[in-house]
Amino acid sequence: MATIPFGIARLDSMIGGGAPSGNVVLLTGEAGAGAREFLYTSAAMNSVVHTDPDLFDLHYGDLHEDAEPPPEVHYVSFTADEEHLKEEIAYTLSDDVAASAIDHLEFRNLSPEYFQLSPIPREWYLGEAQTIDDLGREAGHEGVLTALSDYLNEHAADNLVVIDSVTDLVAAISDDMAWSDITLVMKGIQKAVREWDGLVLLLVNEESLEPTELGHLMDAAGGTFQFHWETGGSKRARTLVVKEFRGVLSRLEAENIIRFETEIHEGGFDISGVRKIR
């Protein structure tokens, strides 16, 4: 079965090249523990493989024989514009990797749909004061969940789509969008991605959810990666656990791998060590 690389070389090498295509993977955990950096690195490396193969080889190395990088990488955000996302990626990866990746990334800013029913002034998320004509055009804007679904329908087939982040949707729950609406869309994505044969990464801050809400999202994903801080002596370390993932978790269990120690360097998120059952 073809796999789509996560863009994390050591992880990909241990699980057969990456994620089996046709999957949704939830990236969740504590703030700052590495989930966002994982997302940025995955999007960047799957872009750099197309824009600068030599740079990709320097930071990633050889692709697994079963791995096929997606032809397109799409980055969807509900609250941030393209310039902000470019800056964030540049904070995580070296300047050359970030610049090369941005040339290939397709950004979709859903801020207008996300904020349209809020009390937030339009110039805050559209960048300029609005005229009467502008307001008339905005009156027909679709809801944010519909806009997300339409974008995925158009662009997710065979490609990598990263969604940053489900936490923003949780914060927008209101009379117009209930938690049940969010979970239904997530389950719909899980069903549709099998036909799209691509890979969708969903970012969520675990601390913003109730346990049952996190469980709903995990049920709507094919795999869940949890990122946590661990403290040993005077040092804090980021760790990654593959909570569940059919076809992937079994490979790690066969090697008795229970946890990855991680780090962030100029090549982005990386695996620095592996903890095994002794």
C-alpha positions in Angstrom: 0.0 0.0 0.0 1.3 3.5 -0.9 2.0 5.8 2.0 2.2 9.6 2.3 5.3 10.7 4.2 4.7 12.7 7.4 8.0 14.5 6.6 9.6 13.3 9.8 12.4 11.1 8.5 13.0 8.8 11.5 9.3 8.3 12.2 8.5 7.6 8.5 11.3 5.0 8.3 9.9 3.1 11.3 6.3 2.9 10.0 6.8 2.0 6.4 7.2 5.4 4.8 4.5 7.4 6.5 0.7 7.3 6.8 -1.4 4.9 4.7 -3.2 7.1 2.1 -6.9 7.7 2.8 -6.4 8.7 6.4 -7.2 11.4 8.9 -4.6 11.9 11.7 -5.4 13.9 14.8 -2.5 15.8 16.3 -3.3 16.6 19.9 -1.6 17.3 23.3 -0.4 20.0 25.6 0.4 23.5 24.3 4.0 23.8 23.1 4.7 20.1 23.2 5.3 19.7 19.5 2.0 19.1 17.7 2.1 22.4 15.9 5.7 22.0 15.0 4.9 18.5 13.7 2.2 20.1 11.5 4.5 22.8 10.1 7.3 20.2 9.4 4.9 17.8 7.6 3.6 20.6 5.4 7.0 22.0 4.7 8.9 18.8 3.9 6.1 17.5 1.6 6.5 20.8 -0.2 10.3 21.0 -0.3 10.5 17.6 -1.9 9.0 19.3 -5.0 10.6 22.7 -4.9 14.2 21.8 -3.9 15.1 18.0 -3.9 18.7 18.8 -2.7 17.4 20.7 0.3 14.9 17.9 1.0 17.7 15.3 0.8 19.8 17.4 3.2 17.2 17.6 5.9 15.1 14.4 5.3 17.2 11.9 3.3 15.9 9.2 1.1 12.2 8.4 0.8 11.0 5.0 1.8 10.3 2.8 -1.3 6.6 2.7 -0.5 6.3 6.5 0.1 4.7 8.8 -2.4 4.8 12.5 -1.6 1.5 14.2 -2.4 1.4 16.4 -5.5 -0.1 19.3 -3.6 0.0 20.6 0.1 -2.9 22.6 1.3 -2.9 24.6 4.6 -6.3 25.6 6.0 -6.6 28.1 8.8 -9.7 29.6 10.4 -8.1 32.6 12.1 -4.7 33.4 10.6 -3.8 35.0 7.3 -1.1 33.8 4.9 1.6 36.2 6.1 1.2 35.2 9.7 1.4 31.5 8.8 4.6 32.1 6.7 6.1 33.8 9.8 5.2 30.9 12.1 6.7 28.3 9.7 9.8 30.4 9.5 10.1 30.4 13.3 10.1 26.6 13.3 12.3 25.7 10.3 15.4 27.2 8.9 15.0 30.2 6.5 15.9 28.2 3.4 13.5 25.3 4.2 10.7 27.8 5.1 11.2 29.9 2.0 11.3 26.8 -0.3 8.2 25.3 1.3 6.1 28.4 1.0 6.6 28.4 -2.8 4.6 25.2 -3.0 2.1 25.5 -0.1 -1.5 26.5 -1.0 -3.1 28.6 1.8 -6.8 28.8 2.4 -7.8 31.5 4.9 -11.3 30.9 6.3 -11.3 34.0 8.5 -14.2 35.7 6.7 -16.5 32.7 7.1 -15.2 32.1 10.7 -15.7 35.6 12.0 -18.7 36.8 9.9 -21.3 36.2 12.6 -19.1 37.4 15.5 -18.9 40.9 17.0 -15.3 41.3 15.6 -15.0 44.3 13.3 -14.6 43.3 9.7 -11.4 45.3 9.2 -9.7 43.1 11.9 -9.9 40.0 9.8 -10.3 41.4 6.3 -7.5 44.0 6.6 -9.5 47.1 5.7 -12.7 49.0 6.3 -15.7 47.7 4.4 -18.0 49.6 2.1 -21.8 49.0 1.7 -21.0 47.0 -1.5 -18.6 44.8 0.4 -21.2 44.1 3.1 -23.7 43.2 0.4 -21.4 40.6 -1.1 -20.6 39.2 2.3 -24.2 38.6 3.1 -24.1 35.5 1.0 -21.1 34.0 2.7 -21.4 30.3 3.6 -20.8 29.0 7.1 -17.3 28.0 8.1 -18.0 24.3 8.2 -19.6 24.4 4.8 -16.7 26.4 3.4 -14.2 23.9 4.9 -16.1 20.9 3.4 -16.3 22.6 0.0 -12.6 23.3 0.0 -11.7 19.7 0.9 -14.1 18.4 -1.7 -12.2 20.4 -4.3 -8.6 19.9 -3.1 -8.1 16.9 -0.8 -8.0 14.1 -3.4 -4.5 12.6 -3.5 -3.1 15.5 -1.5 -2.0 16.5 2.0 -4.3 18.9 3.8 -3.5 20.3 7.2 -6.2 22.0 9.2 -5.1 24.5 11.8 -7.0 24.1 14.1 -10.1 22.3 15.3 -9.6 24.2 18.6 -10.7 27.3 16.8 -14.0 25.6 15.8 -14.6 24.6 19.5 -14.2 28.3 20.5 -16.8 29.2 17.9 -19.6 27.0 19.3 -22.8 29.0 19.4 -26.5 28.8 18.4 -25.3 28.7 14.8 -22.7 25.9 15.3 -23.0 23.2 17.9 -20.5 20.6 19.0 -22.5 18.0 17.2 -22.0 19.9 13.9 -18.3 19.8 14.3 -18.1 16.1 15.1 -20.4 15.3 12.1 -18.1 17.2 9.8 -15.1 15.4 11.2 -16.7 12.0 10.8 -17.7 13.0 7.3 -14.1 13.9 6.5 -13.0 10.5 7.8 -15.5 8.8 5.4 -14.6 10.9 2.4 -10.8 10.7 2.8 -10.9 7.1 1.8 -12.3 8.1 -1.6 -9.9 11.1 -1.8 -7.0 8.8 -1.1 -5.0 11.6 0.5 -4.0 12.6 4.0 -5.7 15.1 6.3 -3.9 16.3 9.5 -6.1 17.8 12.2 -4.5 20.0 14.9 -6.2 20.4 18.3 -5.2 21.6 21.7 -6.1 18.8 24.1 -6.4 21.2 27.0 -9.3 23.0 25.4 -11.5 19.9 25.3 -13.5 17.8 27.7 -12.4 14.1 27.7 -15.6 13.1 25.9 -15.1 15.8 23.2 -11.5 14.5 22.6 -12.9 11.0 22.4 -15.3 12.1 19.7 -12.5 13.6 17.6 -10.3 10.5 18.1 -13.3 8.3 16.9 -13.4 10.5 13.8 -9.7 10.0 13.0 -7.8 7.0 11.7 -4.9 7.8 13.9 -4.1 9.9 16.9 -0.7 11.3 17.9 -0.4 12.8 21.4 2.3 15.3 22.3 3.2 15.8 25.9 5.8 17.4 28.2 7.8 15.2 30.5 9.9 16.4 33.4 13.0 14.6 34.5 15.3 16.3 37.1 15.8 19.9 36.0 14.9 19.3 32.3 11.7 19.2 30.4 11.4 17.1 27.3 8.8 16.8 24.5 7.4 13.3 23.8 5.2 11.7 21.2 2.9 8.7 21.6 1.1 7.1 18.8 -2.2 6.5 20.6 -3.9 4.6 17.9 -3.4 4.1 14.1 -4.5 1.0 12.3 -1.6 -0.4 10.2 0.9 1.9 11.9 0.6 1.1 15.6 1.1 -2.6 15.0 4.5 -1.9 13.5 5.6 0.0 16.6 4.1 -2.6 19.0 6.1 -5.3 17.1 9.2 -3.3 18.0 8.0 -2.7 21.6 8.2 1.0 21.0 6.0 2.9 23.6 7.2 6.5 23.2 9.3 8.8 21.1 11.5 11.5 22.5 11.4 14.5 20.2 13.3 17.8 19.5 12.9 20.8 17.2 15.8 22.0 15.1 16.4 23.9 11.9 14.9 21.0 10.0 11.8 21.2 12.1 10.2 18.6 14.3 12.3 15.4 14.7 12.6 12.2 16.6 15.6 12.2 19.0 15.1 8.9 20.8 12.9 5.9 21.2 11.7 4.4 24.4 11.1 0.6 24.4 9.5 -1.8 26.8 12.4 -3.4 28.7 
